[in-house]
Every structure is written in C-alpha cells, then in structure tokens.
Amino acid sequence: MLGPGSFTGAPPWTIMLTVRERSTFVVARNPDPHSTLPYLLRIPLEGGIALKAREPWPRSARVYCHPLEEPWPEGAEVVEEVPVRVCRRQGPAVDLVLDRARNNRAQFVFTRVRERPAIFWQTQKTARAARPGVRVPSRRSGTPGPLVVTVDTRERYGYRFRGREVERIRAALPAGDYAVGDAAWPLAAVERKTLENLIASLVNGSLGFVMGELAALPASAVVVEAPYSALFKAPRVSEGWLPELVARLRVRYPNVPIVFAENRKLAEEWTYRFLAAAWRDLAPAEEGEAQTTEGARGDADPHAGEG
C-alpha cells in the first residue's frame, strides 16, 4: 500500500500535518527538455514534496504526477507561487487549499496502478468526472482472510459484526472499545456509547478524558447508538446543555468525531466500515492492500515509470 510518506520517508502513521513554514505552493516549468512532464510542483509539506506534472492545474481531468527524484533545479521558471491556507496529509491523500478565489482546492492521491506507484492530482470536479472506484469493502479489501478487530475486555454486549468477515479477539485496549492493528497501539479505535452512557460521561466529564486518549491514535471516533436529537430530550438536564458539551468536546478534539448513528444496528455498521477503511488506508504496506481505484486505471499514464 502506498500510504503517507511513501515518497518522502515520513512515518506511515502520519495523518495530518498543517504547513507552518515555506507556506506557498509553487508551479514551475521543468527545464528538462526530454521529460514528458513539463511542469514542476512543490508542495509545502514534510520538508517539501517535489513532483513533476503533466499540467499546471487539473482543470478538465486528473493530472498524472511523478516524484522529482533529483534536487529542485536552480533557476527554474516559476509559473505561479500561491500562498497556502491548508496543506495536510489524510491517509493516502494530501489535501491542498490555496489562498485565492478560484482554482483553490485540490488533492494529491498516492495510489498504485498495475502494481506501480502513481500519483494523481485532482479537484472535486475532475474526481467526479473520473468516477474513481471509491468503496468501503465488505471484507478487508484486497487481503485474504477476515478483518481482525480487537474488542476491549471491558466491553459488554459488544458488536458481533454478523454477516461480515470479521475475526474478533479480546484484549485490553489503551483507548476505545473496538480497534484494528496492534492492541497495545492501535491504528484506529472506536468508542461505543449508548445514549445513557453518553449522557453520563458528558455530565461527569469522563468523555473528555476518553477522547483525549483517542486523539493520540492515528484514527479514532466515538459512535453513539442514538440520534443527535435525543440530546435535546434528555430528562433532568437543561435543554441545550448536553449539545453544548458535545460541541465543546468537538472543538477541543477536532480529530475525534462524535458520530450519532441513530440506533445500535447502524452504529455497528458504521464501526465496521470505519475500522475497515482505517485498516485499508493506514496499515503498513506488508499488511495492508495495494490500493488501486478504478478511475486510476483509466487514467494510468503510459510514462508512469519515468524517473
């Protein structure tokens, strides 16, 4: 699997890095007359990610890119240099938001095509046009055998994931009730809450500590077996107080979503899909799958092996 840091040496569990320095996105002309990729890109992330690209922006179709394996050429003609508002890694993708009114949002997707690494630069418009094969697997995508889910030893009446290829094992988890990866340091975890559990943990303040532990993991969430509207109907508390507490926790721990899944069945379904997606995107290459999208196959560049 090509995950975070595949071309930069960054650790595979890196999830989000927001640019603080060298905060401009640079497009320049490639001075190499023999290259079929006439543009150079510099993304201000992880010390600077340098790529070669076919186009200066993905206006009508996704743009194939290739790592610039030599140093950035001195004197390269800069086509544009734009201040960056957001540049962060999310699983196998890098999200880019530029500080300008138009052509300001894009994404670089690190994937594999025909068993070779590939990078595609896309916008929301071009991604829709390419119809990428984004799917959540009904099993651990591309890998033999079931998805292994660790269930915390303190979890009572836990999810059984009936109808899914899931192997459940029990172990003491450092955070959450369900997890994938090493039980001592999971790749992803989900904390399950009934409505009664949620209200009690909001009132006594314990949910904040739980979310603080979850925030230390690469991916995590709290799933609630009830609709959000139920918070406004809770007895013996002032109307609006519980939603206010939820809002404060979401601001305090922005990387730990609280998902209101309507009922237990949907909460179980959401938990499975979240853990399966996390394993697919975050597992080390020797354990996870080689990610490929149907759209990427259609856009595969004939010069994908260019150095």
N, C-alpha and C positions, 0 to 999 in steps of 0.2 A: 504494500500500500504506500502510495505517495502521500505522506502527511505533512504536518508542519515541519519546516526546517529541512525538507528533503534536498533542497539545493543550497541551503545556507549553513548547515551544521547546527541549527538550533535544535533543542531537545524536542522529541516527538510529542510531548505532552503540552507544549506551548499552546495556549488557547487565545489569548488576547494581549497584544502589545500595542499601545497607543503611542504614536510618534511624539517625541518631545524635542528632538533636535533634527537638523537638516530637513526641516518640515516643508519641503517643496517636492513636487512630482515633476520630473524632467523628461522631456521628449527631445531627442537629438537625431541628427542624420548619421547613419552608420557609414564611416569613411571607408569601410572595406568594399572595394568595387566588385569583389567576387561573391559577396553574400547575397542570398535571395531574400534576406530580411533587411530592408533598407533603413529601419529605424531602431534607435536605442531608447530604452526606458530605464529610469532609475526610481525605484520605489523606496521611500524613506522608512524602512522597517528593518530591524535586526542588523543594523550597521549598513544598510543599503543593499537592496536586491536589484541587480542589473540584468536586464533582459534585452534580447533582440526581438523585433516585432515586424510583422508584415505591413501594418498600417499605423498611423499616429493616434487613432482612436477607433473603437468598434462602433461605427455609425450604422452600418447596414447588416453586418454579420459578425459573428465572433472572430476574433483575431488570434491566429496562432503565434505563440511566442516560444523562444528558446533561451536558456540561460546564457549570459555573456560570460564565457569562461576565461577570458583574458581581462586585464585591467581596463578600466574605462579610458578610452582614447583621449589623450590631451588634445585640445583644440577642436573637439567635435562640435559641429554647428548645432546650436540649441534651437529647436523649432519653437518650443514653449517651455516655460517654467512656471508652475502654478502652485500657490500656497495650498497646503493640505489641511483639511478640517479633521478628518478621521482616517487613520490607516491602521488596521488591526487584522490579526490572523484569527480566523474562525474555522477550526478543523482543517480541511484540505483547501481552504479558500482564503484569499486576502481581500478584505473589503476596503475600498478606496472612495473617499468623499472629498472632492476638491472645493476650494473656496471661490466658486464662480457660479453664475446664474444658470448656464446651460452646459451640457456635457460634463456633468459634475459627479455622477455616481457610476461606479464600475466595480468589477470584481475579477480577480485573477483566480482561476480554478486549476489546481495542481492535480493531475489525474494520470491515467495510463491508457494508451491506445495501442492495441496489438502488442501488449507486453512491453511497450517502451514508454518512458516518461514523456508527458506532454503538458503544456500549459496553454490555457485558453483565456483570453481577455474578453470579457463580455459586459454588456449592460442589461438591464431588465428587459428592454425591447428585443435585443438580439438573442437573449436566452430563450424568450418565448418563441421567437422565430425558429430557433434551432430545435425546439421541442426536446430538451435533454431528458434522458430516461431516469428522472429522479423518482425513487420509490423507496418505501420502507419495507424491508424484507419480511416475509412470513417465516423466515428462519435466519440464521446467521449468514448474511449474504456472502455467497462465493466461498464458503468454508464448509468442510464436511462436518457432520455431527451437529448436535444441538448448541444453542446459546447457553453458556454456563452462567447462571445467576446465583449469587450468594445471598442468602436470606439471613438477616441478623438473628442471633439466638434468642433475643428478647422479643422478637416479633410473634404475636399471637394471631391466629386465624389469618394466616398470610395468604397471598395470592398463589394460585396453583398453575396459572397460565395454561389452562386446558385448551387443547387444540393447537398449541404451539410446540415447536421442537425446542423445549427448554429443559435443561438439567439443573435442578435446584440442589444446592448444597447449603448447609448451615454452618455459620461461623460468626464470631464476634466481629462486627464491623466498627471502625472508628467513627463513622458517620452514616446516617441513613438506615433504611430497613432493607433495601434491595440494591445490589451493586454488581458490576462486572469488572473483571480484572483481579489483580491480587487483593485478597481480602484485607491484608494489612494496609494497603494503599491503593484503593480502587481507582479505576479510570473514571467511573461515573457512579453516582448513587442517587437513589430516590427515597425521600422520607414520606411515608404514608400517614395521612391524617383522616380520621372520621371527623364529622362536624363537631362532635363533642370534644374529641382530642384537640382539634384546632382551637376551639374557644378556650379550653382550659389552659393550653400552652400560651395563648395570647394574653390571657388575664394574669397568669403567674410569671410571665416573662421568659419562660424556658425556650420558646420557639426561637428567640433571638440567639441564644447560645447554640441551638441546633443548626441554625442557618450559618452561624459563624464557622462551625466545623465543616459544613458542606461547602462553604466558599473556598476552602483550602484545596478542594479536589478540582481536577480539570473540567468536569461537567457534573452538575447536580441540580436537583429540583425538589420541591415539596408538592405532592399531589394530594388534593382534597376530594373526598368522596361526597361532594355536595356542591350545589350551585353557589355562585357568589351572592346571589340574592338572599340566601339563607342567613347571611351575617346580619342583615337588617331586621330579621325576625326573631333573633335570639332573645330568650326571656332574661329578665333580671339584669340587663345592661342597658345603658343609654343608647338610643338609636344613633347609628353612625360612629359609635366609639370603636367597635371591632374593625370596620373597614378602615378607620383612621390608623389603627395599629398595623394592619396589613400593609397599608401604603407606606408607613414609616419603615417597616422592615424591607420592603422592596427597594426603597431608596438607599437604605443602609447596605443592603447586599444585592446589588444590581445583577450579579451573575447567578443568582439563585432564584429562578422564577417560582411563584406560587401558582399552581395550575388548579383551577376549580373544574373538576371533570364530571359534574352533575350527579354521578352515582358510582357505586363500587365497581360495577362492570366496566364502565368507561374509564375509571381510574386505573384498573388493572390493564386494560388495553393500552392506555397512554403510557403506563410504566414500561410495558414490554417494548413498545415502539421506541421510546426514548433510550432505553438501555441498548437495544439492537442498533440504533443509529449511532450511539456513542461508541459502541464496540467497533462498528464498521469504520468510523471516521478516525478514531483515536488509538486503536490498538496498534502496537508495533508491527512493522512490516512482516516479520516472520510469523505473527499470529493472526493478523487481520487479513482482509482480502485485498487484491489488487483492484483498485476502484476504476471502473470504466462506466461511462454513460453512453447511451445510445446516440445522443446528439454528437458526442465527441467522435464517435466512429464515423459519422457522416462528414465531420469537418477535419478529419485527420489530414495533416499536411504531408505532402509527398516528400518534403525535405526535413521530416521530423528528426532525422539523425544528424543534422548539420551541427558542426562544432562551433 
